[in-house]
């Protein structure tokens, strides 16, 4: 099994991604760290704890991370994700986050599995940047950072150029991209091609706890977004790409981002030439949706 640590800001699609990771026989989720982004840090942390508990995986440790970006404040997405960050009500976990910080947890997890641990980053990259800054050896200990973020050849979803996660902390993204750790970017170029529609009859099974929860989350989301007819599976596709990279077409190079505060803030590019980074530029949407559906529903 491939050891992974999930850094996230749950978030409806984060919830589905967590279900997928927990149900995968190929991934060993060694921990979860939380960051503000889709919702406040208090909400994203509570959501992570509740999601793990309801899946019967309260044994997986959760650590709180950054409540804000390296500079400024996060822009939340409650309007999109719903009250509390998920919308659907979940049973409350009895446990709380572990003591210590997310950056310490990331560094310690990588130190225990040097060269093996993949960090799956589903929110703003603040925790990852802080960890790399505070623990210089981390860059050599991580196998890879898989990032949901960016819009290379398609419009952004916050501005014409920028995707939400990168826009929320472009300075952190710049630090991560320049760290020397191989980064695999799964951005809007592919995630907007993999979606589930309102009916989604093939997602209405009750073969597992996560299947029922996923349906409840999606039904609640559609109830509060009557004008939407599709839900893009950004974070679940990122987890699926960790398990089966062949569902995406990749291009190699060096990632860079506009980390300023001007009109191109958050613009992400993949520069041609030598580099240890790669970005998904195409996806087999039918295959990806099947993989995600099987993983999320489990059982």
Buried (B, 14 or more C-beta within 10 A) or exposed (E): EBBBBBBBBBBBBBBBBBBBBBBBEEBBBBBBBBBBBBBBBBBBBBBBBBBBBBBEBBEBBBBBBBBBBBEEEBBBBBEBBBEBBBBBEBEEBEBEBBEEBBBBBBBBBBEEBEEBBBBBBBBBBBBBBBBBBEBEEBBEBBBBBBBBBBBBEBEBBBBEBBBBBBBBBBBBBBBBBBBEBBBBBBBBBBBBBBBBEBEBEEBBBEEBBBBBBBBBBBBBBBEBBEEBEEBBBBBBBBBBBBBBBEBBBBBBBBBBBBBEEEEBBBBBBBEEEEBBBBBBBEBBBEBBBBBBBBBBBBE
